[in-house]
Amino acid sequence: MKKPQSSEYEEFRRIRRRSSNFFLEDGQLKRRNNPNPQLVISIQEVQSYILKSIHGDMGHREENETYRRIKARFWWEVMKKSVKKWVQSCLACQKRSQNLQREQGKSTETSTIFEGVSMDAVHIKSGKLKYMVVARDDFSGWPETVGLVKLTGKAVAEWFTSEWICRYGSPKELMVGGGQSLEKNCKMQ
């Protein structure tokens, strides 16, 4: 490769260094890449078609996965930036991400077993028992349950005292579930 008279020496060195990454194969410009060469795509419409096809056909995956799949076969200048812009502007991805609402919960930071307990009640429809109360250790996940005919604060307190506190000790923290069953029917005293 000879330096054109109109170019600066540093510019020519940069072009020559970068050109060593490219080669022609069957009339197509390719970029050297392990394990397989990448087809160079310089036409904007073809780049858009590739982005649409690969991102859409693989189920609207996130940016890194889309980039990884495209990079395995194709190359163009600022390809990573193009993929990021495409994924961020994808209407299907935007609609799906609006539906995913994350619940903000309180982190239970207990350091020992039976230090923190979460309790809730659920309504059941079998036999004479109408409610099931569940107490669960936040650290180990150990559950204890009881079925009750009637959900009252007194019944829950008696069960919790005899089956939990007498066996495992009094917890430092007792979280009562956000459901209405315990809150409405049991005013803990």
N, C-alpha and C positions, 0 to 999 in steps of 0.2 A: 504494500500500500504506500503510495507516494503522497507527500504533503502538497495540497494545492497551494498555489502562490498566494491566493487571497486569504488564507487562514493563518492564524497565529500558531506558534509552535506549541504552546500549552493546550490550546483547543484541539489541535491535531493529535497530541498525545492522549488526551482524554477520549477522543473519538476512537482512536486505534485500540486503546485499552478496553473500552466498552464493546467494540466490534468483535473482539475475540470471544465474546459470549454467544455470538450468533453465527448461524451457518445456513446455507441453502440446501434443501432436500426436496427433490421432485418439483422444483419451481416454487416451493413454499419457504418463507423465512421462518426459521426456528431458533429458539433460545436454548442453550445448553442448560440442563437441569438434571439432577439425580432423582430417581432412577431413569426417567424418560424425558426427552426434550419437550419443550412447550411450543405450541404453534403461536406465532406472533400475530396479534389481532390489532390492526391499526384503524379500522373503520368503526366509527362510533355506533352505527346501526347494528353491526355484527356483535359488538360488545354488549349492547342492550339486549339483543336476542339471546346471547349466552347467559347473561345475568337472569333474564326472565325464565329461560328454560331450566337452568340448573336450580335456581332458588325455588321455583314453583314446583318442579317435578319431584323434588326431594322433600316436599311437605313443609315449605317455608321455614327451614331451619335458621338458626341464628347466624349472625355475621361471620364468626370464625369458621363454622362448618361450611358455609357457602363458599368462603374464600379458599378453604382447603381443597374443596372439590374442584373449583375452577382452576386453581393454581396447578393442580396435577396435570392439566392438559393444555392450558392457555396462558398467555402473558401479554400484558400491555402496560404502558407507563401508568403510574398511579393506580394500579389495579385494586389494591387494598382499599384505597379511598373510594373508588367507584363502587365496590361491594358494600362498604359501610353505608354510603349514600342510598344505594338501591334498597337495602334491607330496611333502613330507617324510613324510606318513603313508600314501602310496600303496604297497600291498603289492607290486604288480608291479614298481615301481621299486626297492623295497628288495631284492627277490629278485634282480633283475638286477644291482644294484650289488654284491651279495655275491659274485657269480660273477666279477666283474672284479677280478682280483688283479694288482696292479702289481708288476713285477719291480724289485727294488732293485739297481741296477747302479752300477758305479764310473764316475764321470765321467772321461773322458780329456781332460785339459786340456793339449794340446800347442800350442805357439805357432809351430812351424815344420814344414815338410815333412820327413818321415822321422825325426822326433824320437821318436815313439812308434809302436810296431808291435804289432799283435795277431795271434796265430797260433793256428790250430786245425787239427785233422785230422778227416776224415770217412771212413767206410768206404764204398767203392763196390763194385758187383757186376759190373763189366764187364771182360771180357778177363783178362789176366794181372795187371793193376794192381789192387791191393786197397784202397789208401788214397790220398786226396788231401790234401795239406798246403796250407793257404792262409795266406799272410802278407799283412796289409793295413795300409797306412799310416793312422794314426788321423786325421791332418790332412786329407789329400787324398782318401783312400779308394782309393788305388792298390793293386791286388792283384797278387800273384805266386803262382803255384801250381805244384805238382809232383805227379806220380803216382808212387807207390812200390809195389813188390811186397810188401815187408815194412816195417813201421813200427818203426824203431829210432832211438834217440837219435843214433847216429853218422850214419845216413843223413840225418836231418833237419838235424843240425848242419852236415854237408858241404854240403847244398843251400843252407841259409840263408847260410852263409859265402860260397859262390861266387856265388850268384844275388842276394843282397841286400846283404850287407856290402861285398863287393868293388865293387858298382855304386853303392850309395847311401850307404855309410858305416855305422858302428855306431850303432844307435839308443840314446837315453838310457834308454828304457824298453821292455821286451819283455813283453807280457802274453800268457800262454798260456791258451787257451780252457778253459772249465770242463768240457768233455767228458772222458770217461774214456780215449779213444783215445791222446792224447798223454801224459796223466799216467801211464797204466798201462804203455804200451809204450816210452815214452821218458823215462828218468831223465836230464834235462839235467845236464851236468856243467860 
